[in-house]
Amino acid sequence: MLDAKVAEHELVRVRYHWSMNQISSSEAVTRNIRVRVQAQYDPARSRPQNSQWFFLYSVNIRNEGRDTVQLISRHWVITDGMGKVEEVRGPGVVGNQPVLGPGQSFEYTSGCPLTTPFGSMHGTYQMTTQGDEHFDVEIAPFTLTEPYTTVN
């Protein structure tokens, strides 16, 4: 039998995908809110000779439940290739605090600079229901990798 916390929240499912162009993805479902992320290296904004690598990540947040929810804030944990961790917190995402009714989704793209050619990100979105119940939605870990990097 599952404990009450697991029964209350769906189990988080994580999927990583690698293709030739180094797109990394993850997916998690928490309380019927599905978060899919795809990350990709952005060579146009990167300057490897200056130890600057830039990555884009696109997020799709879908409400698969029956309650209307609003994304209030975000918390990202960014780890570079040397193990340095940076945490980023703030209201909403890309200037928005989207309200998602049943079956609705919200998509956005943002970016992350690193001083190493690879790293990872994960985090949570803080959500609220119309009944003012607050809960966290998992953003499963995904990798940020410059496609030509080799790790010894």
LINTA-V786369 format. One record per residue. N is the residue number from 1. RES is the residue in three letters. BURIAL is I if it has 24 or more other C-alpha atoms within 12 Angstrom, else O. Layout:
# LINTA-V786369
n:N res:RES burial:BURIAL
n:N res:RES burial:BURIAL
This chain:
# LINTA-V786369
n:1 res:MET burial:O
n:2 res:LEU burial:O
n:3 res:ASP burial:O
n:4 res:ALA burial:O
n:5 res:LYS burial:O
n:6 res:VAL burial:O
n:7 res:ALA burial:O
n:8 res:GLU burial:O
n:9 res:HIS burial:O
n:10 res:GLU burial:O
n:11 res:LEU burial:O
n:12 res:VAL burial:I
n:13 res:ARG burial:O
n:14 res:VAL burial:O
n:15 res:ARG burial:O
n:16 res:TYR burial:O
n:17 res:HIS burial:O
n:18 res:TRP burial:O
n:19 res:SER burial:O
n:20 res:MET burial:O
n:21 res:ASN burial:O
n:22 res:GLN burial:I
n:23 res:ILE burial:I
n:24 res:SER burial:I
n:25 res:SER burial:I
n:26 res:SER burial:I
n:27 res:GLU burial:I
n:28 res:ALA burial:I
n:29 res:VAL burial:I
n:30 res:THR burial:I
n:31 res:ARG burial:I
n:32 res:ASN burial:I
n:33 res:ILE burial:I
n:34 res:ARG burial:I
n:35 res:VAL burial:I
n:36 res:ARG burial:I
n:37 res:VAL burial:I
n:38 res:GLN burial:I
n:39 res:ALA burial:I
n:40 res:GLN burial:I
n:41 res:TYR burial:I
n:42 res:ASP burial:I
n:43 res:PRO burial:O
n:44 res:ALA burial:O
n:45 res:ARG burial:O
n:46 res:SER burial:I
n:47 res:ARG burial:O
n:48 res:PRO burial:O
n:49 res:GLN burial:O
n:50 res:ASN burial:O
n:51 res:SER burial:O
n:52 res:GLN burial:O
n:53 res:TRP burial:I
n:54 res:PHE burial:I
n:55 res:PHE burial:I
n:56 res:LEU burial:I
n:57 res:TYR burial:I
n:58 res:SER burial:I
n:59 res:VAL burial:I
n:60 res:ASN burial:I
n:61 res:ILE burial:I
n:62 res:ARG burial:I
n:63 res:ASN burial:I
n:64 res:GLU burial:O
n:65 res:GLY burial:O
n:66 res:ARG burial:O
n:67 res:ASP burial:O
n:68 res:THR burial:I
n:69 res:VAL burial:I
n:70 res:GLN burial:I
n:71 res:LEU burial:I
n:72 res:ILE burial:I
n:73 res:SER burial:I
n:74 res:ARG burial:I
n:75 res:HIS burial:I
n:76 res:TRP burial:I
n:77 res:VAL burial:I
n:78 res:ILE burial:I
n:79 res:THR burial:I
n:80 res:ASP burial:I
n:81 res:GLY burial:I
n:82 res:MET burial:O
n:83 res:GLY burial:O
n:84 res:LYS burial:O
n:85 res:VAL burial:O
n:86 res:GLU burial:O
n:87 res:GLU burial:O
n:88 res:VAL burial:O
n:89 res:ARG burial:O
n:90 res:GLY burial:O
n:91 res:PRO burial:O
n:92 res:GLY burial:I
n:93 res:VAL burial:I
n:94 res:VAL burial:O
n:95 res:GLY burial:O
n:96 res:ASN burial:O
n:97 res:GLN burial:I
n:98 res:PRO burial:I
n:99 res:VAL burial:I
n:100 res:LEU burial:I
n:101 res:GLY burial:O
n:102 res:PRO burial:O
n:103 res:GLY burial:O
n:104 res:GLN burial:O
n:105 res:SER burial:I
n:106 res:PHE burial:I
n:107 res:GLU burial:I
n:108 res:TYR burial:I
n:109 res:THR burial:O
n:110 res:SER burial:O
n:111 res:GLY burial:I
n:112 res:CYS burial:I
n:113 res:PRO burial:I
n:114 res:LEU burial:I
n:115 res:THR burial:I
n:116 res:THR burial:I
n:117 res:PRO burial:I
n:118 res:PHE burial:I
n:119 res:GLY burial:I
n:120 res:SER burial:I
n:121 res:MET burial:I
n:122 res:HIS burial:I
n:123 res:GLY burial:I
n:124 res:THR burial:I
n:125 res:TYR burial:I
n:126 res:GLN burial:I
n:127 res:MET burial:I
n:128 res:THR burial:I
n:129 res:THR burial:I
n:130 res:GLN burial:O
n:131 res:GLY burial:O
n:132 res:ASP burial:O
n:133 res:GLU burial:O
n:134 res:HIS burial:O
n:135 res:PHE burial:I
n:136 res:ASP burial:I
n:137 res:VAL burial:I
n:138 res:GLU burial:I
n:139 res:ILE burial:I
n:140 res:ALA burial:I
n:141 res:PRO burial:I
n:142 res:PHE burial:I
n:143 res:THR burial:I
n:144 res:LEU burial:I
n:145 res:THR burial:I
n:146 res:GLU burial:I
n:147 res:PRO burial:I
n:148 res:TYR burial:O
n:149 res:THR burial:O
n:150 res:THR burial:O
n:151 res:VAL burial:O
n:152 res:ASN burial:O
